Amino acid sequence: MASKAILSSRGFKIAEYFIPPFVLNEGEIVILKPFNRPDWYELEMSLVDTLTGKVPEENVVITVPLTFVPRFSVSWFRRRFYPVTVREYLKKNADLSSQYADRIYEDSYITPRTDINTLAGNPWKLLTIYAALSRFDHILFDLAGVDPMGGKEVFGIVKEHVKKGGAAILLDHWAEFRGDCDRLVEIERFT
């Protein structure tokens, strides 16, 4: 039985970068890997805009929309005077009836009243991943702000989700998950 194509690209350019052709099917994880560049964030945001369909690209066909798992941020004023709790974040960003909504509490020190700003990078990323997976089957994510162990944990959670019929694209500098993904696409720079 053939997998349903979620996204297919015939290759496209963003600034001085070329993203080679690739296909993302249901049940697959594709890694888009640039070489390490100081302007990675700008390239990543352009990729997000293109791969989620926000900015149309004639060489990219999106059959099923992908959702980017964003980095959580609030203003200094909100952070200082009205901190966001884990419960508040999940209530706003997660499907509370999903199995993923309560998984963040498996970590013994995180409670519904925990201020998100007190979380380190790994649990912070886990919170955003769980919220996204509770609502969406097809995601686009990165591992910014996590250490190597946190990266493995996040990737493992996404991989488990993808096996159940989801699909994911990981935007990552490193090739540590080369053997665990379905396709590794190396972004090229041309001059």
C-alpha positions as protocol buffer text, in pm:
chain_id: "A"
residue {
  index: 1
  type: MET
  ca { x: 0 y: 0 z: 0 }
}
residue {
  index: 2
  type: ALA
  ca { x: 145 y: 334 z: -107 }
}
residue {
  index: 3
  type: SER
  ca { x: 187 y: 610 z: 149 }
}
residue {
  index: 4
  type: LYS
  ca { x: 0 y: 934 z: 106 }
}
residue {
  index: 5
  type: ALA
  ca { x: 227 y: 1220 z: -4 }
}
residue {
  index: 6
  type: ILE
  ca { x: 208 y: 1507 z: 244 }
}
residue {
  index: 7
  type: LEU
  ca { x: 451 y: 1736 z: 64 }
}
residue {
  index: 8
  type: SER
  ca { x: 662 y: 1708 z: -249 }
}
residue {
  index: 9
  type: SER
  ca { x: 932 y: 1944 z: -363 }
}
residue {
  index: 10
  type: ARG
  ca { x: 1103 y: 1955 z: -702 }
}
residue {
  index: 11
  type: GLY
  ca { x: 1378 y: 2166 z: -545 }
}
residue {
  index: 12
  type: PHE
  ca { x: 1369 y: 2538 z: -477 }
}
residue {
  index: 13
  type: LYS
  ca { x: 1592 y: 2831 z: -385 }
}
residue {
  index: 14
  type: ILE
  ca { x: 1587 y: 3062 z: -86 }
}
residue {
  index: 15
  type: ALA
  ca { x: 1839 y: 3345 z: -108 }
}
residue {
  index: 16
  type: GLU
  ca { x: 2173 y: 3175 z: -188 }
}
residue {
  index: 17
  type: TYR
  ca { x: 2054 y: 2829 z: -81 }
}
residue {
  index: 18
  type: PHE
  ca { x: 1915 y: 2541 z: -283 }
}
residue {
  index: 19
  type: ILE
  ca { x: 1688 y: 2288 z: -118 }
}
residue {
  index: 20
  type: PRO
  ca { x: 1712 y: 1968 z: -328 }
}
residue {
  index: 21
  type: PRO
  ca { x: 1402 y: 1774 z: -434 }
}
residue {
  index: 22
  type: PHE
  ca { x: 1237 y: 1554 z: -172 }
}
residue {
  index: 23
  type: VAL
  ca { x: 905 y: 1399 z: -79 }
}
residue {
  index: 24
  type: LEU
  ca { x: 747 y: 1367 z: 266 }
}
residue {
  index: 25
  type: ASN
  ca { x: 498 y: 1081 z: 292 }
}
residue {
  index: 26
  type: GLU
  ca { x: 266 y: 990 z: 575 }
}
residue {
  index: 27
  type: GLY
  ca { x: 456 y: 785 z: 833 }
}
residue {
  index: 28
  type: GLU
  ca { x: 793 y: 947 z: 749 }
}
residue {
  index: 29
  type: ILE
  ca { x: 1043 y: 1187 z: 901 }
}
residue {
  index: 30
  type: VAL
  ca { x: 1258 y: 1398 z: 670 }
}
residue {
  index: 31
  type: ILE
  ca { x: 1553 y: 1597 z: 798 }
}
residue {
  index: 32
  type: LEU
  ca { x: 1653 y: 1918 z: 621 }
}
residue {
  index: 33
  type: LYS
  ca { x: 2016 y: 1984 z: 711 }
}
residue {
  index: 34
  type: PRO
  ca { x: 2212 y: 2294 z: 620 }
}
residue {
  index: 35
  type: PHE
  ca { x: 2577 y: 2331 z: 696 }
}
residue {
  index: 36
  type: ASN
  ca { x: 2627 y: 2538 z: 1009 }
}
residue {
  index: 37
  type: ARG
  ca { x: 2576 y: 2903 z: 921 }
}
residue {
  index: 38
  type: PRO
  ca { x: 2539 y: 3219 z: 1130 }
}
residue {
  index: 39
  type: ASP
  ca { x: 2232 y: 3315 z: 924 }
}
residue {
  index: 40
  type: TRP
  ca { x: 2056 y: 2982 z: 996 }
}
residue {
  index: 41
  type: TYR
  ca { x: 1764 y: 3144 z: 1177 }
}
residue {
  index: 42
  type: GLU
  ca { x: 1668 y: 3355 z: 873 }
}
residue {
  index: 43
  type: LEU
  ca { x: 1695 y: 3051 z: 646 }
}
residue {
  index: 44
  type: GLU
  ca { x: 1493 y: 2842 z: 891 }
}
residue {
  index: 45
  type: MET
  ca { x: 1210 y: 3098 z: 907 }
}
residue {
  index: 46
  type: SER
  ca { x: 1204 y: 3119 z: 525 }
}
residue {
  index: 47
  type: LEU
  ca { x: 1186 y: 2738 z: 508 }
}
residue {
  index: 48
  type: VAL
  ca { x: 902 y: 2739 z: 761 }
}
residue {
  index: 49
  type: ASP
  ca { x: 710 y: 2996 z: 556 }
}
residue {
  index: 50
  type: THR
  ca { x: 757 y: 2791 z: 238 }
}
residue {
  index: 51
  type: LEU
  ca { x: 694 y: 2443 z: 382 }
}
residue {
  index: 52
  type: THR
  ca { x: 380 y: 2549 z: 572 }
}
residue {
  index: 53
  type: GLY
  ca { x: 240 y: 2721 z: 262 }
}
residue {
  index: 54
  type: LYS
  ca { x: 253 y: 3073 z: 406 }
}
residue {
  index: 55
  type: VAL
  ca { x: 474 y: 3178 z: 115 }
}
residue {
  index: 56
  type: PRO
  ca { x: 378 y: 2995 z: -205 }
}
residue {
  index: 57
  type: GLU
  ca { x: 653 y: 2822 z: -400 }
}
residue {
  index: 58
  type: GLU
  ca { x: 571 y: 2675 z: -741 }
}
residue {
  index: 59
  type: ASN
  ca { x: 808 y: 2381 z: -690 }
}
residue {
  index: 60
  type: VAL
  ca { x: 652 y: 2276 z: -359 }
}
residue {
  index: 61
  type: VAL
  ca { x: 319 y: 2092 z: -355 }
}
residue {
  index: 62
  type: ILE
  ca { x: 158 y: 2070 z: -12 }
}
residue {
  index: 63
  type: THR
  ca { x: -117 y: 1809 z: -2 }
}
residue {
  index: 64
  type: VAL
  ca { x: -170 y: 1818 z: 374 }
}
residue {
  index: 65
  type: PRO
  ca { x: -66 y: 2127 z: 571 }
}
residue {
  index: 66
  type: LEU
  ca { x: 230 y: 2109 z: 807 }
}
residue {
  index: 67
  type: THR
  ca { x: 231 y: 2300 z: 1135 }
}
residue {
  index: 68
  type: PHE
  ca { x: 550 y: 2454 z: 1268 }
}
residue {
  index: 69
  type: VAL
  ca { x: 619 y: 2398 z: 1637 }
}
residue {
  index: 70
  type: PRO
  ca { x: 722 y: 2750 z: 1738 }
}
residue {
  index: 71
  type: ARG
  ca { x: 952 y: 2862 z: 2010 }
}
residue {
  index: 72
  type: PHE
  ca { x: 748 y: 2994 z: 2300 }
}
residue {
  index: 73
  type: SER
  ca { x: 805 y: 3357 z: 2387 }
}
residue {
  index: 74
  type: VAL
  ca { x: 627 y: 3629 z: 2578 }
}
residue {
  index: 75
  type: SER
  ca { x: 701 y: 3995 z: 2638 }
}
residue {
  index: 76
  type: TRP
  ca { x: 922 y: 4104 z: 2924 }
}
residue {
  index: 77
  type: PHE
  ca { x: 619 y: 4265 z: 3094 }
}
residue {
  index: 78
  type: ARG
  ca { x: 413 y: 3945 z: 3077 }
}
residue {
  index: 79
  type: ARG
  ca { x: 707 y: 3734 z: 3190 }
}
residue {
  index: 80
  type: ARG
  ca { x: 775 y: 3963 z: 3486 }
}
residue {
  index: 81
  type: PHE
  ca { x: 425 y: 4045 z: 3611 }
}
residue {
  index: 82
  type: TYR
  ca { x: 193 y: 3775 z: 3475 }
}
residue {
  index: 83
  type: PRO
  ca { x: 399 y: 3460 z: 3419 }
}
residue {
  index: 84
  type: VAL
  ca { x: 251 y: 3191 z: 3198 }
}
residue {
  index: 85
  type: THR
  ca { x: 200 y: 2859 z: 3375 }
}
residue {
  index: 86
  type: VAL
  ca { x: 219 y: 2516 z: 3216 }
}
residue {
  index: 87
  type: ARG
  ca { x: -160 y: 2477 z: 3264 }
}
residue {
  index: 88
  type: GLU
  ca { x: -227 y: 2811 z: 3093 }
}
residue {
  index: 89
  type: TYR
  ca { x: 0 y: 2724 z: 2800 }
}
residue {
  index: 90
  type: LEU
  ca { x: -164 y: 2383 z: 2749 }
}
residue {
  index: 91
  type: LYS
  ca { x: -515 y: 2527 z: 2782 }
}
residue {
  index: 92
  type: LYS
  ca { x: -439 y: 2774 z: 2503 }
}
residue {
  index: 93
  type: ASN
  ca { x: -222 y: 2557 z: 2275 }
}
residue {
  index: 94
  type: ALA
  ca { x: -316 y: 2190 z: 2325 }
}
residue {
  index: 95
  type: ASP
  ca { x: -611 y: 1959 z: 2280 }
}
residue {
  index: 96
  type: LEU
  ca { x: -662 y: 1871 z: 2645 }
}
residue {
  index: 97
  type: SER
  ca { x: -840 y: 1545 z: 2556 }
}
residue {
  index: 98
  type: SER
  ca { x: -529 y: 1415 z: 2376 }
}
residue {
  index: 99
  type: GLN
  ca { x: -290 y: 1164 z: 2531 }
}
residue {
  index: 100
  type: TYR
  ca { x: -9 y: 1417 z: 2481 }
}
residue {
  index: 101
  type: ALA
  ca { x: -165 y: 1696 z: 2688 }
}
residue {
  index: 102
  type: ASP
  ca { x: -62 y: 1552 z: 3026 }
}
residue {
  index: 103
  type: ARG
  ca { x: 267 y: 1389 z: 2929 }
}
residue {
  index: 104
  type: ILE
  ca { x: 468 y: 1692 z: 3039 }
}
residue {
  index: 105
  type: TYR
  ca { x: 366 y: 1614 z: 3398 }
}
residue {
  index: 106
  type: GLU
  ca { x: 554 y: 1283 z: 3383 }
}
residue {
  index: 107
  type: ASP
  ca { x: 856 y: 1490 z: 3481 }
}
residue {
  index: 108
  type: SER
  ca { x: 825 y: 1498 z: 3860 }
}
residue {
  index: 109
  type: TYR
  ca { x: 906 y: 1865 z: 3911 }
}
residue {
  index: 110
  type: ILE
  ca { x: 662 y: 2004 z: 3653 }
}
residue {
  index: 111
  type: THR
  ca { x: 311 y: 2080 z: 3776 }
}
residue {
  index: 112
  type: PRO
  ca { x: 21 y: 2273 z: 3624 }
}
residue {
  index: 113
  type: ARG
  ca { x: 132 y: 2578 z: 3826 }
}
residue {
  index: 114
  type: THR
  ca { x: 494 y: 2571 z: 3710 }
}
residue {
  index: 115
  type: ASP
  ca { x: 598 y: 2903 z: 3555 }
}
residue {
  index: 116
  type: ILE
  ca { x: 717 y: 2827 z: 3202 }
}
residue {
  index: 117
  type: ASN
  ca { x: 1002 y: 3075 z: 3240 }
}
residue {
  index: 118
  type: THR
  ca { x: 1157 y: 2855 z: 3509 }
}
residue {
  index: 119
  type: LEU
  ca { x: 1185 y: 2560 z: 3270 }
}
residue {
  index: 120
  type: ALA
  ca { x: 1517 y: 2469 z: 3112 }
}
residue {
  index: 121
  type: GLY
  ca { x: 1546 y: 2417 z: 2736 }
}
residue {
  index: 122
  type: ASN
  ca { x: 1458 y: 2046 z: 2727 }
}
residue {
  index: 123
  type: PRO
  ca { x: 1127 y: 2058 z: 2918 }
}
residue {
  index: 124
  type: TRP
  ca { x: 1038 y: 2383 z: 2745 }
}
residue {
  index: 125
  type: LYS
  ca { x: 1075 y: 2216 z: 2404 }
}
residue {
  index: 126
  type: LEU
  ca { x: 890 y: 1906 z: 2526 }
}
residue {
  index: 127
  type: LEU
  ca { x: 598 y: 2124 z: 2633 }
}
residue {
  index: 128
  type: THR
  ca { x: 569 y: 2284 z: 2288 }
}
residue {
  index: 129
  type: ILE
  ca { x: 610 y: 1947 z: 2112 }
}
residue {
  index: 130
  type: TYR
  ca { x: 342 y: 1779 z: 2327 }
}
residue {
  index: 131
  type: ALA
  ca { x: 103 y: 2069 z: 2268 }
}
residue {
  index: 132
  type: ALA
  ca { x: 159 y: 2052 z: 1891 }
}
residue {
  index: 133
  type: LEU
  ca { x: 127 y: 1673 z: 1872 }
}
residue {
  index: 134
  type: SER
  ca { x: -198 y: 1690 z: 2068 }
}
residue {
  index: 135
  type: ARG
  ca { x: -351 y: 1893 z: 1785 }
}
residue {
  index: 136
  type: PHE
  ca { x: -164 y: 1810 z: 1466 }
}
residue {
  index: 137
  type: ASP
  ca { x: -47 y: 1495 z: 1289 }
}
residue {
  index: 138
  type: HIS
  ca { x: 195 y: 1665 z: 1048 }
}
residue {
  index: 139
  type: ILE
  ca { x: 459 y: 1893 z: 1196 }
}
residue {
  index: 140
  type: LEU
  ca { x: 772 y: 2088 z: 1113 }
}
residue {
  index: 141
  type: PHE
  ca { x: 1008 y: 2129 z: 1409 }
}
residue {
  index: 142
  type: ASP
  ca { x: 1361 y: 2212 z: 1519 }
}
residue {
  index: 143
  type: LEU
  ca { x: 1572 y: 2127 z: 1821 }
}
residue {
  index: 144
  type: ALA
  ca { x: 1678 y: 2479 z: 1915 }
}
residue {
  index: 145
  type: GLY
  ca { x: 1742 y: 2524 z: 2285 }
}
residue {
  index: 146
  type: VAL
  ca { x: 1784 y: 2157 z: 2375 }
}
residue {
  index: 147
  type: ASP
  ca { x: 2093 y: 1961 z: 2470 }
}
residue {
  index: 148
  type: PRO
  ca { x: 2188 y: 1631 z: 2296 }
}
residue {
  index: 149
  type: MET
  ca { x: 1987 y: 1418 z: 2541 }
}
residue {
  index: 150
  type: GLY
  ca { x: 1684 y: 1645 z: 2501 }
}
residue {
  index: 151
  type: GLY
  ca { x: 1721 y: 1625 z: 2123 }
}
residue {
  index: 152
  type: LYS
  ca { x: 1711 y: 1246 z: 2138 }
}
residue {
  index: 153
  type: GLU
  ca { x: 1405 y: 1254 z: 2362 }
}
residue {
  index: 154
  type: VAL
  ca { x: 1216 y: 1499 z: 2140 }
}
residue {
  index: 155
  type: PHE
  ca { x: 1310 y: 1309 z: 1824 }
}
residue {
  index: 156
  type: GLY
  ca { x: 1198 y: 981 z: 1985 }
}
residue {
  index: 157
  type: ILE
  ca { x: 860 y: 1129 z: 2079 }
}
residue {
  index: 158
  type: VAL
  ca { x: 807 y: 1264 z: 1727 }
}
residue {
  index: 159
  type: LYS
  ca { x: 920 y: 933 z: 1574 }
}
residue {
  index: 160
  type: GLU
  ca { x: 666 y: 747 z: 1790 }
}
residue {
  index: 161
  type: HIS
  ca { x: 394 y: 989 z: 1675 }
}
residue {
  index: 162
  type: VAL
  ca { x: 490 y: 952 z: 1309 }
}
residue {
  index: 163
  type: LYS
  ca { x: 461 y: 572 z: 1330 }
}
residue {
  index: 164
  type: LYS
  ca { x: 93 y: 621 z: 1414 }
}
residue {
  index: 165
  type: GLY
  ca { x: 27 y: 796 z: 1082 }
}
residue {
  index: 166
  type: GLY
  ca { x: 182 y: 1137 z: 1127 }
}
residue {
  index: 167
  type: ALA
  ca { x: 464 y: 1298 z: 932 }
}
residue {
  index: 168
  type: ALA
  ca { x: 741 y: 1537 z: 1029 }
}
residue {
  index: 169
  type: ILE
  ca { x: 1021 y: 1750 z: 894 }
}
residue {
  index: 170
  type: LEU
  ca { x: 1310 y: 1826 z: 1127 }
}
residue {
  index: 171
  type: LEU
  ca { x: 1519 y: 2136 z: 1056 }
}
residue {
  index: 172
  type: ASP
  ca { x: 1857 y: 2053 z: 1209 }
}
residue {
  index: 173
  type: HIS
  ca { x: 2229 y: 2126 z: 1167 }
}
residue {
  index: 174
  type: TRP
  ca { x: 2353 y: 1788 z: 1277 }
}
residue {
  index: 175
  type: ALA
  ca { x: 2320 y: 1448 z: 1115 }
}
residue {
  index: 176
  type: GLU
  ca { x: 2290 y: 1256 z: 1442 }
}
residue {
  index: 177
  type: PHE
  ca { x: 1951 y: 1114 z: 1339 }
}
residue {
  index: 178
  type: ARG
  ca { x: 2066 y: 1017 z: 989 }
}
residue {
  index: 179
  type: GLY
  ca { x: 1997 y: 648 z: 1058 }
}
residue {
  index: 180
  type: ASP
  ca { x: 1659 y: 717 z: 1223 }
}
residue {
  index: 181
  type: CYS
  ca { x: 1497 y: 925 z: 951 }
}
residue {
  index: 182
  type: ASP
  ca { x: 1347 y: 826 z: 618 }
}
residue {
  index: 183
  type: ARG
  ca { x: 1532 y: 1090 z: 421 }
}
residue {
  index: 184
  type: LEU
  ca { x: 1816 y: 1334 z: 489 }
}
residue {
  index: 185
  type: VAL
  ca { x: 1819 y: 1634 z: 257 }
}
residue {
  index: 186
  type: GLU
  ca { x: 2134 y: 1844 z: 269 }
}
residue {
  index: 187
  type: ILE
  ca { x: 2073 y: 2208 z: 186 }
}
residue {
  index: 188
  type: GLU
  ca { x: 2330 y: 2343 z: -57 }
}
residue {
  index: 189
  type: ARG
  ca { x: 2478 y: 2688 z: -80 }
}
residue {
  index: 190
  type: PHE
  ca { x: 2556 y: 2831 z: -420 }
}
residue {
  index: 191
  type: THR
  ca { x: 2756 y: 3140 z: -496 }
}
